[in-house]
Amino acid sequence: MARSPGTKATVDKPSETRALALDSFMRLLARMPFERISLGAVADEAKIPLAELRASFGSTFDMLAGFLREVDAKVLAPSSDDMADEPARDRVFDVLMRRLDVLAPHKPALRSLMDSARRNPFFALALNKLSVRSQQWMLAAARIDTAGLKGAVRAQGLALVFGRVLQTFLTDDDPALARTMAALDRELARGERALGLIEGAVCLATGGRRGRGGKAASSEATPSAPPDAPVVA
């Protein structure tokens, strides 16, 4: 369609608006608690009109969910099958370390989220829901089944494990992340044992079959462990 003389061409850039908004939201989160971040503050920080912000996000919690989707996408982007022949636990370890690498620039914001979750159990539950959704994708990246009730148990277990490991990660200033890797290895081992018991109970509850030695027939799984900190990221 021809433009009238004197009219200025406009370019719709929703992806750029989303990126600006998310970057601004995360900067604000690093400086203040989640519950104090207003929609207007994000718009001002991003220097975008409220109308454009509304077109991309429905709330600040939606922005947090959007940030985690961006993290998921970055972790899932590599298509290499280098770990395909490795044991399930090693594959999960590799995926979660990639996730921590993506999260590394956002440590102050993650600390802020943890503090808010400790103060507000309802917010902690909402964060857990987001984390479980992300961990389903992490399991898929590690080529572990996420279907059905067992898949849901695995995703919740991995979310809890990741929440515990984050506590170490957020205080680990070593570029090699030696403490974080040790914590992840330890929590995966603990969770793997716990998940065997949980999956056995699921098998019994659903009339499923158990393997020899009393273990659940499906043992290639990811961990579950009781958390001692709110689940984030």
ZIDAVEN-V31975 format. One line per field, one symbol per residue. ss: DSSP state (2 for helix, 1 for strand, 0 for the rest). phi: phi as a letter, one per 30 degrees, with the letter a starting at -180 (. if undefined). psi: psi as a letter, one per 30 degrees, with the letter a starting at -180 (. if undefined). Layout:
ss = ???
phi = ???
psi = ???
//
This chain:
ss = 00000000000002222222222222222220022200222222220002222222000222222222222222222000000000022222222222222222222222222222222022222222222222222222200000022222222222222222222220000000022222222222222222222222222220000102220100000000000000000
phi = .dcdeidcdccdbdddddddddddedddddcadedcdcddddddddhbdedddddcbcaddddddddddddeddddeecdcececddeddddeddddddddddedceedddddddddddbddddddddddddddddddddddicdcdidddddddddddddddddeededcccdedhddddddddddddddddddeddddddeddcidccddiidddccdbcdbaddcaddbi
psi = kkkkkfkkkkkjieeeeeeeeeeeeeeeefflleffjleeeeeeefhlleeeeefekfleeeeeeeeeeeeeeeefekgkgegeglleeeeeeeeeeeeeeefefgeeeeeeeeeeeefjfeeeeeeeeeeeeefeeeeeeghkkglaeeeeeeeeeeeeeeeeeeeeefgjgkffheeeeeeeeeeeeeeeeeeeeeeeeeeeegglkkakgglkejfilllkkklglkkl.
//
